[in-house]
Amino acid sequence: AGGNRPVFLTIGVSKTRWGSISLPFDLKLIGAPGCMAYVEPAISLGRTTGSSSRSTTINFTIPMNAIFVGKKIYMQGIVSEPQANTLGIATSNGIELLIGGLGK
């Protein structure tokens, strides 16, 4: 990504379905060849890349509650990259996060 570009971290609870769409979904169908949607975007957190940096950091907190232990969430980054394709985005790979518990 170039400097001062919007970046979004999408967080979801599915890596197989986004409504009626099967995941992963090839975004070339909507103008972003080479990009895939790996995550059902339930939450999106936004930032921008730094003016002289090609990266950014997005922090988020998972509440300390036993209900979350053992649950999985899925994440993917999306950046505004006007020269990348017709849609003007680039996507990262998707990742899976298993939420763990505190030791006794």
C-alpha positions in Angstrom: 0.0 0.0 0.0 1.1 3.5 -0.6 1.2 6.2 2.1 -2.0 7.7 3.6 -4.3 5.0 2.3 -7.4 3.7 4.0 -6.9 0.2 5.5 -9.6 -2.0 7.0 -9.4 -5.1 9.2 -12.5 -7.2 8.7 -13.4 -9.5 11.5 -16.0 -12.2 11.1 -17.2 -15.5 12.6 -17.3 -17.4 9.3 -14.8 -18.3 6.7 -17.2 -20.4 4.6 -20.3 -18.2 4.1 -21.1 -14.5 3.8 -24.9 -14.5 3.6 -25.6 -16.4 0.4 -22.0 -16.2 -0.9 -19.6 -19.1 -0.5 -16.2 -18.2 0.8 -13.5 -17.8 -0.3 -15.0 -15.5 -3.0 -13.0 -14.5 -6.0 -13.2 -10.7 -6.3 -12.3 -10.6 -9.9 -16.0 -10.9 -10.5 -16.4 -7.4 -9.2 -13.3 -5.8 -10.6 -10.4 -7.0 -8.3 -8.6 -9.8 -10.1 -6.0 -11.5 -7.8 -8.0 -10.6 -4.7 -10.1 -12.9 -2.6 -12.7 -12.4 0.2 -11.9 -15.0 2.9 -13.9 -13.6 5.8 -17.6 -12.7 6.4 -17.1 -9.1 7.4 -19.2 -8.7 10.6 -16.9 -5.9 11.9 -14.5 -3.6 10.1 -11.9 -1.5 11.9 -10.3 1.3 9.9 -7.0 3.2 9.9 -4.7 4.7 7.3 -1.2 3.9 6.4 1.4 6.4 7.6 2.6 9.1 5.2 6.0 7.5 4.9 5.0 3.9 5.8 3.4 1.2 3.7 1.9 -0.4 6.8 -0.3 0.3 9.8 -1.3 -1.3 13.1 -4.8 -1.9 14.2 -5.4 -2.9 17.8 -8.6 -4.4 19.2 -9.6 -5.9 22.5 -11.3 -9.2 23.2 -13.2 -9.0 26.5 -12.0 -11.3 29.3 -15.1 -13.4 29.4 -15.2 -17.2 29.5 -17.8 -17.3 26.8 -15.2 -16.4 24.2 -12.7 -19.2 25.2 -12.3 -21.8 22.4 -14.2 -19.6 19.8 -12.7 -18.8 16.4 -12.7 -15.5 14.6 -11.4 -14.8 11.1 -9.7 -11.7 9.9 -8.5 -10.2 6.6 -7.0 -6.8 5.6 -8.3 -4.7 2.8 -6.4 -1.6 1.6 -7.4 1.2 -0.9 -5.0 0.8 -3.8 -6.5 2.7 -6.8 -3.9 1.4 -9.3 -4.3 -2.2 -8.3 -7.5 -2.9 -10.3 -10.8 -1.5 -11.4 -12.3 -1.9 -7.9 -9.3 0.0 -6.4 -8.5 -2.4 -3.6 -5.9 -5.0 -2.5 -6.6 -7.8 0.0 -4.5 -9.8 2.4 -4.7 -13.5 3.1 -7.2 -14.5 5.7 -6.3 -15.7 9.1 -8.0 -17.7 11.8 -7.7 -16.8 15.5 -8.5 -19.3 18.2 -9.3 -17.4 21.4 -7.6 -19.1 24.4 -8.1 -19.0 28.1 -5.9 -17.9 31.0 -3.9 -20.5 32.9 -5.0 -21.5 36.3 
